[in-house]
């Protein structure tokens, strides 16, 4: 029973899991930002192409 109490109170591995989750969230935010930027650039390039073709 004492072993289970020590394992329950041991927090040494939490830091790595938290860093992993934080890294994952940052990566997802970067991917979302790049996708939005790409769509915006694609629409602006399309508008420019239409203006040049007139």
N, C-alpha and C positions, 0 to 999 in steps of 0.2 A: 504494500500500500504506500509505503514511503517513496518508492521509485515512481509511482504514478503521480504523487504530489510534486516531486521534483521535476518530472517531465512537463506537468501542467504549468508550472511556474517558470520554466525555462523559456526565455524570449530571445535567445541568441540567433535563431534562424529567421526571425521576423524581418530583420532589416533587408535581407536579400530578396525576400518575397515582395516587400514594399517597393524596393528599387525596380524589380521586374515589372510590377504593375504600373509604376510611374513611367517607366520607359515605354511600355506598351501604349499607354494613353497619349504620350507625347508623339509616338510614331503614328497613331491613328489621326491625331490632330494635323500632323504634317501631311499625311496622305489626303485628308479632306481639303486642306488648304491648297495643295497642288492641283487637285481635281477641279476645284472652283476656279482657280486661276487659269487653268487650261481651257475650261469652258468659256470663260470671259475673253481670253485671248482669241479663241477660235471664232467667237461671234464678232469681235472687232475686226479680225482679218477678213471675215466674210463680208462685212459692211464695206471695208476698204476695197475689196475686190469688186463689189457691185458698183461702187463709185468710179473706179477706174475703167470699168467696162462700158460706162455710159458715154 
